[in-house]
Amino acid sequence: MSIYLRIILVVISMLSMMNVMKRVRRFKLQIENSIFWIIFSLLLILVAVFPDPMFWLADLLGIQSPANMVFLFVIFILLIKTFNLTLEISQLQYKIQELVQKIALDENKKEQRSGQGGKMSKVSVIVPVYNVEQYIKRCLKSILDQSWQDFEILCVDDCGQDQSISIIEQMQKEYPQKIKNIIRGTKHGFGCCKRSRNKGGIRGIHCLY
């Protein structure tokens, strides 16, 4: 092995070690990876300073040039490192796939819990309506102005003869997210409100009359 090759090995090894030490903190290199490259650089320095083991191995394996033995030694170590990195990448890809599947299942469960018709309101407020055109607007505004906002309003028409439903429909256009349905019923008094639960459209967990 010529003196020039030995000098090149020493220089390259020193530069590699300095580069590793410089980038460990900057790129948060894992400890095992930084240790590998430092040991690898030290081995190259030892081979350059003490080339006798390379001569002995070259004679033992029938390799004519010790320089070729050095190249084979470097290639062998880098192949092992590349194989280990491939295994780590495969494991990471498998973990990522598992994580993606878990996130998808969790999102699906959340969507199922939220209900088929959108997010469920906490409270459904059922308002009976029968000839209350003088009061219905103030009633609905009072409900809408509450500090608790996780609710829906369902108005049950008990076949009144005034303009109550027209007022409700106008307010429904102003507050479409709160005033959900106007349930048409037959004249049964307050019992019409309770029977309105069976007509659908009520998505609240709790129901207030």
FILOLUM-339863 format. One record per atom (N, C-alpha, C): residue in three letters; atom name; y negated, x, z; residue number from 1. Coordinates in steps of 0.02 Angstrom, whole numbers, always signed. Last residue first. Example, Ala and Ser with C-alpha at 12.3 -4.5 7.8 and 13.67 -1.06 7.14 Angstrom:
BEGIN
REC   residuo   atomo       py       px       pz   num
REC       SER       N     +112     +642     +354     2
REC       SER      CA      +53     +684     +357     2
REC       SER       C       -2     +645     +394     2
REC       ALA       N     +284     +660     +390     1
REC       ALA      CA     +225     +615     +390     1
REC       ALA       C     +165     +660     +390     1
This chain:
BEGIN
REC   residuo   atomo       py       px       pz   num
REC       TYR       N    -1034    -4446    +1335   209
REC       TYR      CA    -1061    -4509    +1308   209
REC       TYR       C    -1129    -4522    +1339   209
REC       LEU       N     -958    -4294    +1285   208
REC       LEU      CA    -1003    -4330    +1331   208
REC       LEU       C    -1030    -4392    +1297   208
REC       CYS       N     -819    -4189    +1279   207
REC       CYS      CA     -852    -4246    +1247   207
REC       CYS       C     -893    -4283    +1300   207
REC       HIS       N     -772    -4021    +1242   206
REC       HIS      CA     -788    -4073    +1291   206
REC       HIS       C     -828    -4127    +1255   206
REC       ILE       N     -753    -3962    +1118   205
REC       ILE      CA     -700    -3955    +1169   205
REC       ILE       C     -709    -4007    +1223   205
REC       GLY       N     -795    -4049     +967   204
REC       GLY      CA     -812    -4018    +1031   204
REC       GLY       C     -752    -4014    +1077   204
REC       ARG       N     -775    -4115     +851   203
REC       ARG      CA     -745    -4049     +856   203
REC       ARG       C     -759    -4015     +923   203
REC       ILE       N     -754    -4263     +772   202
REC       ILE      CA     -774    -4236     +836   202
REC       ILE       C     -738    -4170     +847   202
REC       GLY       N     -697    -4309     +656   201
REC       GLY      CA     -765    -4282     +653   201
REC       GLY       C     -789    -4252     +717   201
REC       GLY       N     -607    -4463     +699   200
REC       GLY      CA     -615    -4395     +673   200
REC       GLY       C     -687    -4373     +673   200
REC       LYS       N     -583    -4581     +758   199
REC       LYS      CA     -603    -4584     +688   199
REC       LYS       C     -614    -4515     +659   199
REC       ASN       N     -560    -4574     +892   198
REC       ASN      CA     -502    -4579     +850   198
REC       ASN       C     -519    -4580     +775   198
REC       ARG       N     -686    -4579     +945   197
REC       ARG      CA     -649    -4515     +950   197
REC       ARG       C     -589    -4516     +903   197
REC       SER       N     -728    -4709     +940   196
REC       SER      CA     -751    -4664     +887   196
REC       SER       C     -715    -4597     +889   196
REC       ARG       N     -693    -4776    +1053   195
REC       ARG      CA     -647    -4779     +996   195
REC       ARG       C     -666    -4733     +940   195
REC       LYS       N     -808    -4750    +1128   194
REC       LYS      CA     -745    -4719    +1148   194
REC       LYS       C     -694    -4721    +1092   194
REC       CYS       N     -901    -4828    +1057   193
REC       CYS      CA     -910    -4755    +1065   193
REC       CYS       C     -845    -4722    +1082   193
REC       CYS       N     -857    -4958    +1071   192
REC       CYS      CA     -858    -4929    +1004   192
REC       CYS       C     -865    -4853    +1008   192
REC       GLY       N     -880    -4991    +1202   191
REC       GLY      CA     -812    -4974    +1183   191
REC       GLY       C     -808    -4944    +1114   191
REC       PHE       N    -1010    -5033    +1206   190
REC       PHE      CA     -997    -4964    +1224   190
REC       PHE       C     -926    -4943    +1206   190
REC       GLY       N     -996    -5151    +1072   189
REC       GLY      CA    -1030    -5125    +1130   189
REC       GLY       C    -1011    -5052    +1143   189
REC       HIS       N     -940    -5185     +953   188
REC       HIS      CA     -896    -5188    +1011   188
REC       HIS       C     -930    -5161    +1073   188
REC       LYS       N     -959    -5214     +793   187
REC       LYS      CA     -995    -5230     +854   187
REC       LYS       C     -947    -5239     +913   187
REC       THR       N     -894    -5066     +714   186
REC       THR      CA     -904    -5139     +717   186
REC       THR       C     -933    -5155     +786   186
REC       GLY       N     -971    -4915     +649   185
REC       GLY      CA     -921    -4954     +685   185
REC       GLY       C     -932    -5029     +677   185
REC       ARG       N     -997    -4760     +578   184
REC       ARG      CA    -1008    -4832     +570   184
REC       ARG       C     -952    -4869     +606   184
REC       ILE       N    -1066    -4617     +637   183
REC       ILE      CA    -1003    -4654     +633   183
REC       ILE       C    -1018    -4729     +631   183
REC       ILE       N    -1141    -4487     +575   182
REC       ILE      CA    -1160    -4555     +595   182
REC       ILE       C    -1099    -4598     +584   182
REC       ASN       N    -1130    -4315     +624   181
REC       ASN      CA    -1104    -4375     +591   181
REC       ASN       C    -1139    -4437     +617   181
REC       LYS       N    -1217    -4206     +673   180
REC       LYS      CA    -1162    -4198     +626   180
REC       LYS       C    -1146    -4262     +587   180
REC       ILE       N    -1350    -4127     +719   179
REC       ILE      CA    -1332    -4197     +710   179
REC       ILE       C    -1280    -4200     +654   179
REC       LYS       N    -1348    -3984     +701   178
REC       LYS      CA    -1338    -4015     +766   178
REC       LYS       C    -1315    -4087     +760   178
REC       GLN       N    -1372    -3941     +575   177
REC       GLN      CA    -1322    -3904     +612   177
REC       GLN       C    -1306    -3937     +679   177
REC       PRO       N    -1476    -4020     +526   176
REC       PRO      CA    -1408    -4031     +499   176
REC       PRO       C    -1354    -3995     +539   176
REC       TYR       N    -1610    -4074     +565   175
REC       TYR      CA    -1565    -4036     +608   175
REC       TYR       C    -1493    -4045     +585   175
REC       GLU       N    -1671    -4143     +462   174
REC       GLU      CA    -1709    -4090     +495   174
REC       GLU       C    -1663    -4045     +538   174
REC       LYS       N    -1575    -4236     +427   173
REC       LYS      CA    -1598    -4189     +376   173
REC       LYS       C    -1636    -4130     +406   173
REC       GLN       N    -1570    -4307     +545   172
REC       GLN      CA    -1511    -4268     +525   172
REC       GLN       C    -1529    -4218     +470   172
REC       MET       N    -1687    -4377     +544   171
REC       MET      CA    -1681    -4320     +591   171
REC       MET       C    -1621    -4276     +573   171
REC       GLN       N    -1651    -4472     +448   170
REC       GLN      CA    -1708    -4428     +436   170
REC       GLN       C    -1705    -4366     +481   170
REC       GLU       N    -1546    -4535     +512   169
REC       GLU      CA    -1533    -4500     +449   169
REC       GLU       C    -1590    -4452     +433   169
REC       ILE       N    -1615    -4594     +619   168
REC       ILE      CA    -1564    -4542     +632   168
REC       ILE       C    -1551    -4502     +569   168
REC       ILE       N    -1694    -4686     +551   167
REC       ILE      CA    -1726    -4633     +590   167
REC       ILE       C    -1677    -4576     +603   167
REC       SER       N    -1594    -4768     +499   166
REC       SER      CA    -1639    -4733     +453   166
REC       SER       C    -1674    -4675     +489   166
REC       ILE       N    -1539    -4819     +616   165
REC       ILE      CA    -1498    -4775     +575   165
REC       ILE       C    -1542    -4737     +525   165
REC       SER       N    -1644    -4902     +664   164
REC       SER      CA    -1619    -4845     +703   164
REC       SER       C    -1582    -4795     +659   164
REC       GLN       N    -1710    -5015     +618   163
REC       GLN      CA    -1713    -4955     +578   163
REC       GLN       C    -1687    -4893     +615   163
REC       ASP       N    -1601    -5155     +663   162
REC       ASP      CA    -1666    -5124     +655   162
REC       ASP       C    -1661    -5060     +613   162
REC       GLN       N    -1479    -5210     +695   161
REC       GLN      CA    -1516    -5241     +641   161
REC       GLN       C    -1584    -5208     +628   161
REC       GLY       N    -1320    -5122     +727   160
REC       GLY      CA    -1386    -5149     +744   160
REC       GLY       C    -1423    -5173     +682   160
REC       CYS       N    -1185    -5077     +730   159
REC       CYS      CA    -1206    -5132     +686   159
REC       CYS       C    -1271    -5165     +710   159
REC       ASP       N    -1174    -4966     +809   158
REC       ASP      CA    -1139    -5027     +831   158
REC       ASP       C    -1168    -5088     +795   158
REC       ASP       N    -1149    -4802     +764   157
REC       ASP      CA    -1186    -4863     +745   157
REC       ASP       C    -1145    -4924     +765   157
REC       VAL       N    -1157    -4659     +850   156
REC       VAL      CA    -1110    -4713     +834   156
REC       VAL       C    -1150    -4778     +824   156
REC       CYS       N    -1189    -4490     +817   155
REC       CYS      CA    -1218    -4556     +830   155
REC       CYS       C    -1169    -4610     +806   155
REC       LEU       N    -1160    -4339     +887   154
REC       LEU      CA    -1130    -4389     +843   154
REC       LEU       C    -1157    -4457     +863   154
REC       ILE       N    -1207    -4172     +897   153
REC       ILE      CA    -1226    -4241     +913   153
REC       ILE       C    -1194    -4287     +861   153
REC       GLU       N    -1144    -4025     +977   152
REC       GLU      CA    -1155    -4065     +917   152
REC       GLU       C    -1169    -4136     +939   152
REC       PHE       N    -1184    -3866    +1055   151
REC       PHE      CA    -1163    -3936    +1055   151
REC       PHE       C    -1173    -3966     +986   151
REC       ASP       N    -1247    -3749    +1122   150
REC       ASP      CA    -1181    -3750    +1092   150
REC       ASP       C    -1153    -3822    +1095   150
REC       GLN       N    -1367    -3737    +1189   149
REC       GLN      CA    -1369    -3755    +1119   149
REC       GLN       C    -1300    -3759    +1085   149
REC       TRP       N    -1457    -3764    +1332   148
REC       TRP      CA    -1388    -3754    +1308   148
REC       TRP       C    -1384    -3781    +1236   148
REC       SER       N    -1586    -3815    +1341   147
REC       SER      CA    -1577    -3742    +1339   147
REC       SER       C    -1506    -3724    +1315   147
REC       GLN       N    -1629    -3956    +1237   146
REC       GLN      CA    -1594    -3927    +1294   146
REC       GLN       C    -1588    -3851    +1285   146
REC       ASP       N    -1684    -4022    +1131   145
REC       ASP      CA    -1726    -3974    +1167   145
REC       ASP       C    -1693    -3943    +1227   145
REC       LEU       N    -1592    -4114    +1087   144
REC       LEU      CA    -1602    -4054    +1047   144
REC       LEU       C    -1642    -4001    +1084   144
REC       ILE       N    -1608    -4217    +1181   143
REC       ILE      CA    -1545    -4179    +1178   143
REC       ILE       C    -1554    -4113    +1142   143
REC       SER       N    -1738    -4257    +1150   142
REC       SER      CA    -1723    -4234    +1218   142
REC       SER       C    -1658    -4194    +1219   142
REC       LYS       N    -1722    -4301    +1020   141
REC       LYS      CA    -1764    -4242    +1033   141
REC       LYS       C    -1750    -4214    +1102   141
REC       LEU       N    -1643    -4415    +1042   140
REC       LEU      CA    -1614    -4358    +1007   140
REC       LEU       C    -1654    -4294    +1018   140
REC       CYS       N    -1738    -4495    +1113   139
REC       CYS      CA    -1673    -4478    +1142   139
REC       CYS       C    -1643    -4415    +1109   139
REC       ARG       N    -1841    -4509    +1023   138
REC       ARG      CA    -1854    -4473    +1085   138
REC       ARG       C    -1790    -4452    +1119   138
REC       LYS       N    -1771    -4583     +927   137
REC       LYS      CA    -1799    -4518     +909   137
REC       LYS       C    -1813    -4477     +971   137
REC       ILE       N    -1734    -4700     +996   136
REC       ILE      CA    -1682    -4655     +971   136
REC       ILE       C    -1710    -4585     +954   136
REC       TYR       N    -1829    -4795    +1036   135
REC       TYR      CA    -1809    -4742    +1083   135
REC       TYR       C    -1765    -4688    +1053   135
REC       GLN       N    -1852    -4890     +942   134
REC       GLN      CA    -1910    -4867     +980   134
REC       GLN       C    -1893    -4806    +1023   134
REC       GLU       N    -1728    -4924     +891   133
REC       GLU      CA    -1773    -4885     +849   133
REC       GLU       C    -1834    -4858     +887   133
REC       VAL       N    -1610    -4980     +938   132
REC       VAL      CA    -1648    -4935     +983   132
REC       VAL       C    -1698    -4894     +942   132
REC       ASN       N    -1496    -5061     +897   131
REC       ASN      CA    -1565    -5086     +901   131
REC       ASN       C    -1608    -5045     +949   131
REC       TYR       N    -1385    -4954     +951   130
REC       TYR      CA    -1388    -5026     +937   130
REC       TYR       C    -1459    -5051     +951   130
REC       VAL       N    -1284    -4817     +968   129
REC       VAL      CA    -1345    -4840     +935   129
REC       VAL       C    -1339    -4915     +921   129
REC       PRO       N    -1227    -4688    +1077   128
REC       PRO      CA    -1219    -4757    +1051   128
REC       PRO       C    -1286    -4782    +1024   128
REC       VAL       N    -1188    -4525    +1048   127
REC       VAL      CA    -1246    -4568    +1064   127
REC       VAL       C    -1234    -4638    +1035   127
REC       ILE       N    -1097    -4394    +1110   126
REC       ILE      CA    -1092    -4456    +1072   126
REC       ILE       C    -1147    -4503    +1095   126
REC       VAL       N    -1089    -4226    +1097   125
REC       VAL      CA    -1129    -4278    +1130   125
REC       VAL       C    -1128    -4340    +1085   125
REC       SER       N     -971    -4106    +1123   124
REC       SER      CA     -990    -4159    +1076   124
REC       SER       C    -1026    -4213    +1116   124
REC       VAL       N     -975    -3934    +1160   123
REC       VAL      CA     -985    -4002    +1184   123
REC       VAL       C    -1002    -4047    +1125   123
REC       LYS       N     -947    -3819    +1086   122
REC       LYS      CA     -921    -3824    +1154   122
REC       LYS       C     -922    -3897    +1178   122
REC       SER       N     -890    -3829     +918   121
REC       SER      CA     -942    -3834     +968   121
REC       SER       C     -911    -3841    +1036   121
REC       MET       N     -798    -3717     +819   120
REC       MET      CA     -797    -3775     +862   120
REC       MET       C     -856    -3772     +910   120
REC       LYS       N     -839    -3664     +656   119
REC       LYS      CA     -837    -3648     +727   119
REC       LYS       C     -841    -3711     +769   119
REC       GLY       N     -740    -3749     +532   118
REC       GLY      CA     -795    -3706     +554   118
REC       GLY       C     -789    -3694     +628   118
REC       GLY       N     -630    -3830     +517   117
REC       GLY      CA     -694    -3853     +491   117
REC       GLY       C     -752    -3810     +512   117
REC       GLN       N     -523    -3768     +580   116
REC       GLN      CA     -523    -3773     +507   116
REC       GLN       C     -591    -3792     +481   116
REC       GLY       N     -555    -3653     +714   115
REC       GLY      CA     -547    -3719     +686   115
REC       GLY       C     -553    -3720     +611   115
REC       SER       N     -553    -3535     +781   114
REC       SER      CA     -619    -3564     +768   114
REC       SER       C     -615    -3634     +738   114
REC       ARG       N     -422    -3495     +780   113
REC       ARG      CA     -449    -3523     +841   113
REC       ARG       C     -516    -3558     +830   113
REC       GLN       N     -412    -3444     +651   112
REC       GLN      CA     -373    -3503     +668   112
REC       GLN       C     -399    -3536     +732   112
REC       GLU       N     -497    -3335     +661   111
REC       GLU      CA     -514    -3389     +615   111
REC       GLU       C     -476    -3452     +631   111
REC       LYS       N     -425    -3258     +753   110
REC       LYS      CA     -492    -3282     +770   110
REC       LYS       C     -513    -3340     +726   110
REC       LYS       N     -311    -3230     +679   109
REC       LYS      CA     -305    -3270     +740   109
REC       LYS       C     -372    -3298     +760   109
REC       ASN       N     -367    -3150     +579   108
REC       ASN      CA     -335    -3214     +561   108
REC       ASN       C     -328    -3259     +621   108
REC       GLU       N     -408    -3041     +653   107
REC       GLU      CA     -458    -3082     +619   107
REC       GLU       C     -430    -3150     +600   107
REC       ASP       N     -281    -2993     +692   106
REC       ASP      CA     -329    -3016     +743   106
REC       ASP       C     -383    -3060     +712   106
REC       LEU       N     -228    -2959     +567   105
REC       LEU      CA     -195    -3011     +607   105
REC       LEU       C     -243    -3038     +660   105
REC       ALA       N     -318    -2857     +530   104
REC       ALA      CA     -312    -2917     +489   104
REC       ALA       C     -280    -2974     +527   104
REC       ILE       N     -292    -2763     +631   103
REC       ILE      CA     -358    -2793     +626   103
REC       ILE       C     -356    -2857     +585   103
REC       LYS       N     -158    -2732     +598   102
REC       LYS      CA     -174    -2761     +663   102
REC       LYS       C     -242    -2796     +662   102
REC       GLN       N     -175    -2675     +472   101
REC       GLN      CA     -135    -2735     +479   101
REC       GLN       C     -150    -2771     +545   101
REC       VAL       N     -251    -2563     +507   100
REC       VAL      CA     -279    -2613     +461   100
REC       VAL       C     -241    -2679     +467   100
REC       LEU       N     -158    -2495     +589    99
REC       LEU      CA     -221    -2518     +617    99
REC       LEU       C     -253    -2572     +573    99
REC       GLU       N      -58    -2463     +496    98
REC       GLU      CA      -42    -2506     +553    98
REC       GLU       C     -106    -2536     +584    98
REC       GLN       N     -133    -2380     +411    97
REC       GLN      CA     -104    -2442     +386    97
REC       GLN       C      -87    -2490     +442    97
REC       ILE       N     -161    -2277     +501    96
REC       ILE      CA     -216    -2316     +473    96
REC       ILE       C     -190    -2382     +446    96
REC       LYS       N      -33    -2226     +524    95
REC       LYS      CA      -70    -2255     +580    95
REC       LYS       C     -128    -2298     +554    95
REC       TYR       N       -6    -2177     +395    94
REC       TYR      CA      +36    -2229     +424    94
REC       TYR       C       +1    -2264     +481    94
REC       GLN       N     -105    -2078     +386    93
REC       GLN      CA     -105    -2135     +339    93
REC       GLN       C      -63    -2193     +365    93
REC       LEU       N      -61    -1992     +487    92
REC       LEU      CA     -125    -2025     +493    92
REC       LEU       C     -130    -2086     +446    92
REC       GLN       N      +61    -1948     +433    91
REC       GLN      CA      +60    -1985     +496    91
REC       GLN       C       -5    -2023     +505    91
REC       SER       N      +13    -1881     +320    90
REC       SER      CA      +58    -1939     +312    90
REC       SER       C      +59    -1981     +376    90
REC       ILE       N      -61    -1779     +380    89
REC       ILE      CA      -95    -1828     +339    89
REC       ILE       C      -52    -1891     +330    89
REC       GLU       N      +43    -1708     +443    88
REC       GLU      CA      -10    -1739     +484    88
REC       GLU       C      -46    -1793     +444    88
REC       LEU       N     +116    -1664     +331    87
REC       LEU      CA     +147    -1708     +380    87
REC       LEU       C      +94    -1744     +422    87
REC       THR       N      +20    -1581     +272    86
REC       THR      CA      +45    -1640     +236    86
REC       THR       C      +78    -1690     +283    86
REC       LEU       N       +9    -1482     +369    85
REC       LEU      CA      -48    -1525     +356    85
REC       LEU       C      -28    -1588     +318    85
REC       ASN       N     +136    -1424     +354    84
REC       ASN      CA     +118    -1457     +418    84
REC       ASN       C      +58    -1504     +409    84
REC       PHE       N     +121    -1372     +224    83
REC       PHE      CA     +172    -1423     +238    83
REC       PHE       C     +157    -1460     +302    83
REC       THR       N      +21    -1278     +245    82
REC       THR      CA       +9    -1334     +199    82
REC       THR       C      +59    -1390     +212    82
REC       LYS       N      +87    -1188     +330    81
REC       LYS      CA      +28    -1224     +354    81
REC       LYS       C      +14    -1285     +310    81
REC       ILE       N     +186    -1142     +243    80
REC       ILE      CA     +205    -1176     +305    80
REC       ILE       C     +147    -1218     +331    80
REC       LEU       N     +104    -1080     +146    79
REC       LEU      CA     +148    -1136     +128    79
REC       LEU       C     +169    -1177     +189    79
REC       LEU       N      +45     -979     +221    78
REC       LEU      CA       +3    -1033     +196    78
REC       LEU       C      +44    -1093     +173    78
REC       ILE       N     +158     -898     +245    77
REC       ILE      CA     +122     -928     +302    77
REC       ILE       C      +80     -987     +278    77
REC       PHE       N     +191     -861     +112    76
REC       PHE      CA     +239     -895     +155    76
REC       PHE       C     +204     -931     +212    76
REC       ILE       N      +78     -791      +69    75
REC       ILE      CA      +96     -854      +36    75
REC       ILE       C     +144     -894      +79    75
REC       VAL       N      +83     -680     +154    74
REC       VAL      CA      +26     -726     +157    74
REC       VAL       C      +44     -793     +126    74
REC       PHE       N     +205     -623     +112    73
REC       PHE      CA     +195     -640     +182    73
REC       PHE       C     +138     -692     +189    73
REC       LEU       N     +179     -595      -22    72
REC       LEU      CA     +231     -643       -5    72
REC       LEU       C     +223     -668      +67    72
REC       PHE       N      +78     -498       -5    71
REC       PHE      CA      +63     -561      -39    71
REC       PHE       C     +115     -615      -23    71
REC       VAL       N     +153     -398      +59    70
REC       VAL      CA      +96     -428      +94    70
REC       VAL       C      +79     -495      +62    70
REC       MET       N     +242     -366      -43    69
REC       MET      CA     +268     -393      +20    69
REC       MET       C     +213     -427      +60    69
REC       ASN       N     +157     -312     -135    68
REC       ASN      CA     +189     -376     -151    68
REC       ASN       C     +218     -409      -89    68
REC       ALA       N     +127     -196      -67    67
REC       ALA      CA      +73     -245      -78    67
REC       ALA       C     +103     -313      -96    67
REC       PRO       N     +244     -123      -70    66
REC       PRO      CA     +226     -155       -6    66
REC       PRO       C     +170     -206      -15    66
REC       SER       N     +348     -140     -212    65
REC       SER      CA     +280     -125     -188    65
REC       SER       C     +268     -160     -121    65
REC       GLN       N     +486     -175     -226    64
REC       GLN      CA     +462     -108     -243    64
REC       GLN       C     +395      -91     -211    64
REC       ILE       N     +598     -248     -117    63
REC       ILE      CA     +535     -258     -152    63
REC       ILE       C     +503     -190     -163    63
REC       GLY       N     +713     -255      -41    62
REC       GLY      CA     +718     -230     -109    62
REC       GLY       C     +656     -242     -150    62
REC       LEU       N     +708     -287      +91    61
REC       LEU      CA     +716     -342      +44    61
REC       LEU       C     +720     -320      -29    61
REC       LEU       N     +687     -161     +149    60
REC       LEU      CA     +743     -202     +170    60
REC       LEU       C     +759     -257     +119    60
REC       ASP       N     +569     -116      +90    59
REC       ASP      CA     +631      -80      +78    59
REC       ASP       C     +692     -123      +93    59
REC       ALA       N     +484     -214     +146    58
REC       ALA      CA     +490     -208      +73    58
REC       ALA       C     +553     -171      +54    58
REC       LEU       N     +496     -188     +283    57
REC       LEU      CA     +520     -252     +256    57
REC       LEU       C     +529     -249     +180    57
REC       TRP       N     +436      -60     +286    56
REC       TRP      CA     +506      -69     +308    56
REC       TRP       C     +535     -134     +280    56
REC       PHE       N     +307      -86     +242    55
REC       PHE      CA     +349      -40     +204    55
REC       PHE       C     +423      -51     +221    55
REC       MET       N     +268     -172     +345    54
REC       MET      CA     +272     -198     +277    54
REC       MET       C     +314     -153     +232    54
REC       PRO       N     +266      -86     +456    53
REC       PRO      CA     +315     -141     +454    53
REC       PRO       C     +322     -171     +384    53
REC       ASP       N     +158       +5     +416    52
REC       ASP      CA     +228      +27     +417    52
REC       ASP       C     +278      -31     +417    52
REC       PRO       N      +23      -28     +422    51
REC       PRO      CA      +62      -53     +365    51
REC       PRO       C     +136      -35     +366    51
REC       PHE       N      -91      -61     +524    50
REC       PHE      CA      -24      -34     +535    50
REC       PHE       C      +22      -60     +480    50
REC       VAL       N     -205     -113     +464    49
REC       VAL      CA     -211      -54     +506    49
REC       VAL       C     -143      -20     +516    49
REC       ALA       N     -157     -223     +390    48
REC       ALA      CA     -198     -172     +357    48
REC       ALA       C     -202     -107     +397    48
REC       VAL       N      -87     -294     +486    47
REC       VAL      CA      -51     -270     +427    47
REC       VAL       C      -91     -215     +392    47
REC       LEU       N     -193     -323     +574    46
REC       LEU      CA     -138     -281     +596    46
REC       LEU       C      -99     -253     +537    46
REC       ILE       N     -267     -409     +491    45
REC       ILE      CA     -297     -346     +514    45
REC       ILE       C     -242     -297     +537    45
REC       LEU       N     -177     -513     +477    44
REC       LEU      CA     -197     -476     +418    44
REC       LEU       C     -229     -409     +437    44
REC       LEU       N     -172     -556     +610    43
REC       LEU      CA     -112     -529     +579    43
REC       LEU       C     -129     -488     +516    43
REC       LEU       N     -303     -605     +626    42
REC       LEU      CA     -281     -547     +665    42
REC       LEU       C     -219     -515     +635    42
REC       SER       N     -297     -716     +541    41
REC       SER      CA     -343     -661     +526    41
REC       SER       C     -323     -598     +563    41
REC       PHE       N     -202     -792     +611    40
REC       PHE      CA     -188     -770     +543    40
REC       PHE       C     -233     -712     +523    40
REC       ILE       N     -271     -816     +729    39
REC       ILE      CA     -210     -775     +731    39
REC       ILE       C     -193     -749     +662    39
REC       ILE       N     -374     -897     +675    38
REC       ILE      CA     -391     -835     +710    38
REC       ILE       C     -330     -789     +713    38
REC       TRP       N     -303    -1004     +622    37
REC       TRP      CA     -340     -961     +577    37
REC       TRP       C     -361     -895     +610    37
REC       PHE       N     -244    -1058     +742    36
REC       PHE      CA     -203    -1035     +685    36
REC       PHE       C     -241     -986     +642    36
REC       ILE       N     -355    -1094     +819    35
REC       ILE      CA     -310    -1040     +843    35
REC       ILE       C     -268    -1013     +786    35
REC       SER       N     -405    -1198     +741    34
REC       SER      CA     -446    -1138     +749    34
REC       SER       C     -403    -1079     +773    34
REC       ASN       N     -299    -1289     +756    33
REC       ASN      CA     -317    -1263     +690    33
REC       ASN       C     -358    -1199     +695    33
REC       GLU       N     -300    -1314     +893    32
REC       GLU      CA     -240    -1285     +863    32
REC       GLU       C     -255    -1256     +793    32
REC       ILE       N     -427    -1372     +912    31
REC       ILE      CA     -412    -1307     +942    31
REC       ILE       C     -352    -1275     +908    31
REC       GLN       N     -518    -1440     +772    30
REC       GLN      CA     -468    -1445     +826    30
REC       GLN       C     -446    -1376     +848    30
REC       LEU       N     -692    -1425     +748    29
REC       LEU      CA     -625    -1408     +726    29
REC       LEU       C     -576    -1412     +784    29
REC       LYS       N     -826    -1471     +741    28
REC       LYS      CA     -778    -1496     +791    28
REC       LYS       C     -706    -1486     +768    28
REC       PHE       N     -916    -1409     +661    27
REC       PHE      CA     -876    -1462     +629    27
REC       PHE       C     -823    -1490     +676    27
REC       ARG       N     -977    -1322     +755    26
REC       ARG      CA    -1017    -1362     +709    26
REC       ARG       C     -978    -1421     +680    26
REC       ARG       N     -876    -1255     +824    25
REC       ARG      CA     -920    -1302     +859    25
REC       ARG       C     -957    -1348     +811    25
REC       VAL       N     -814    -1186     +716    24
REC       VAL      CA     -775    -1223     +766    24
REC       VAL       C     -819    -1276     +800    24
REC       ARG       N     -887    -1107     +632    23
REC       ARG      CA     -880    -1177     +614    23
REC       ARG       C     -842    -1219     +666    23
REC       LYS       N     -883     -978     +686    22
REC       LYS      CA     -948    -1010     +673    22
REC       LYS       C     -941    -1085     +664    22
REC       MET       N     -749     -946     +688    21
REC       MET      CA     -785     -950     +751    21
REC       MET       C     -852     -987     +743    21
REC       VAL       N     -725     -944     +548    20
REC       VAL      CA     -691     -992     +592    20
REC       VAL       C     -729    -1001     +657    20
REC       ASN       N     -805     -836     +508    19
REC       ASN      CA     -817     -903     +481    19
REC       ASN       C     -786     -957     +524    19
REC       MET       N     -744     -731     +576    18
REC       MET      CA     -814     -748     +591    18
REC       MET       C     -830     -818     +566    18
REC       MET       N     -618     -732     +513    17
REC       MET      CA     -624     -744     +585    17
REC       MET       C     -694     -765     +604    17
REC       SER       N     -656     -701     +381    16
REC       SER      CA     -622     -765     +396    16
REC       SER       C     -628     -782     +470    16
REC       LEU       N     -709     -573     +397    15
REC       LEU      CA     -752     -628     +373    15
REC       LEU       C     -721     -696     +389    15
REC       MET       N     -594     -505     +439    14
REC       MET      CA     -652     -509     +483    14
REC       MET       C     -698     -566     +462    14
REC       SER       N     -512     -521     +325    13
REC       SER      CA     -491     -548     +390    13
REC       SER       C     -549     -555     +438    13
REC       ILE       N     -584     -453     +227    12
REC       ILE      CA     -572     -525     +220    12
REC       ILE       C     -552     -556     +287    12
REC       VAL       N     -580     -323     +282    11
REC       VAL      CA     -644     -357     +271    11
REC       VAL       C     -635     -432     +267    11
REC       VAL       N     -442     -298     +285    10
REC       VAL      CA     -481     -295     +347    10
REC       VAL       C     -546     -334     +339    10
REC       LEU       N     -409     -308     +149     9
REC       LEU      CA     -377     -352     +199     9
REC       LEU       C     -418     -355     +263     9
REC       ILE       N     -484     -204      +96     8
REC       ILE      CA     -498     -272      +75     8
REC       ILE       C     -469     -322     +125     8
REC       ILE       N     -421      -94     +154     7
REC       ILE      CA     -492     -108     +170     7
REC       ILE       C     -510     -180     +153     7
REC       ARG       N     -296     -106      +94     6
REC       ARG      CA     -302     -110     +167     6
REC       ARG       C     -373     -126     +188     6
REC       LEU       N     -328      -85      -38     5
REC       LEU      CA     -301     -150      -18     5
REC       LEU       C     -307     -160      +57     5
REC       TYR       N     -370      +49      -29     4
REC       TYR      CA     -417       -3      -51     4
REC       TYR       C     -393      -73      -30     4
REC       ILE       N     -257     +119       +5     3
REC       ILE      CA     -310     +115      +54     3
REC       ILE       C     -360      +60      +36     3
REC       SER       N     -105      +36      -50     2
REC       SER      CA     -162      +81      -58     2
REC       SER       C     -214      +69       -4     2
REC       MET       N      +59      +43       +0     1
REC       MET      CA       +0       +0       +0     1
REC       MET       C      -62      +44       +0     1
